[in-house]
């Protein structure tokens, strides 16, 4: 009986891989780029990559037509409005991308019978907690960005309850604009730098998140629900910066810890953003690296890219 059960699972897994046609949205962003790196290596020819130039996700008819015409079986939504401070004044565009576009993808997926993996954020929480947030914890976003990301989650689950939502935090990569690249540049340009030390979370390499999404896509069974994913460990932005400079060999910049009050921003940010990853590790059997191990790999890649 054990053997027969294994054989059925193996057959289902193989069948899914053979028939999958995956749509990656937001393919030019950090996560979208890393999803391309993972899928082109492990599942070549199975994926279509789009950004706004190829597919306007706020155009419902265009999304439905694209998904149907390309026989999409799975959608990984990496597209998002992520300019947290700008979102406070650019609320309309933020809502269209983080809410309306998600509705359009859900509607198209429902008509096509496709599965959806949607990437969300720690900003759905207010950051007043003192222990890692579980998927079942009450949400309470305190910025417009956070509000729209939570609305996107709720919209997707209402229309397509069998979806997967992956919340993440503090994402970085060798691509695009991000905290790691900014702190490397500022560390080389300035002799002193003040960085917030009273906001705590987990720096997360986009490649690690892409690997986790690949594990979800290729699991023997489709396991819907909300999951939390970041790298392991915790740090403040100050700790993160010190590690970036140390690993990068930057020695001429004095990094000073400051408070959130010392560096006011238009959007309120969670003071505590550590996510509990027990559910995703248990469900998909994944091992997650410590954030500093992944930071070393990212900086090695950046050094190689800058040397060319």
C-alpha angles and dihedrals in degrees: 000000000000090000093049092050091051091048092053092049091048091050092050091049092051092046091053093050092050095051101035120121109180127199116204113195122197089030095165094058127089096269094037091054092049091047088056090050091052099041097042087054099043104024108022116186095017099095141072116201123206139174129175093289091059100034130012103213091198089065104085096192092049092051094049092047093048095048093047096043092052097044091235114194099176133028123198107192108207093154117109144143100248105167092116099187096039089052090070090070101021092058098144096057092041090055093046092054100037098039114013094044090051090052090051092051091047092050092048092047091050092053092046096042090238128153121238132213110189125190117222137168150246086245089086084080125068094228096233093118126105102205130054112287116248124209089250095055118113115267122226114166116199101193133056089246090054092046092053093047090053091047088052090053093049093046093051094047092048093053100032111020092177092067128117120233119192117194116201139168145209094013122191139162141162088271134077125354118322145142096270094054092043094051091048090053095045091045089058095043102044137051093211135029133182115212129182112259102177098068113082129194142121123281106227128198111225088222090061091051090048090053090051092051089050088054090053093048094050100039115128089245133031104247110192124198144080118306134182121222132177132130116274125273133030139258143165120241086256092054090046092052093048089053092047091053094043094050091043092051093241108154106155099074123083106215111205126194115238134175130249088250089058090057109039118191132188092246125057112237126206111259091208119037106160112138127207108236099185094110098053092043093051096042098048101023094235128159116218123207125227111264094244093055090055092044089058090054092048093050091047088055092047091051090051092048093048093049093058 
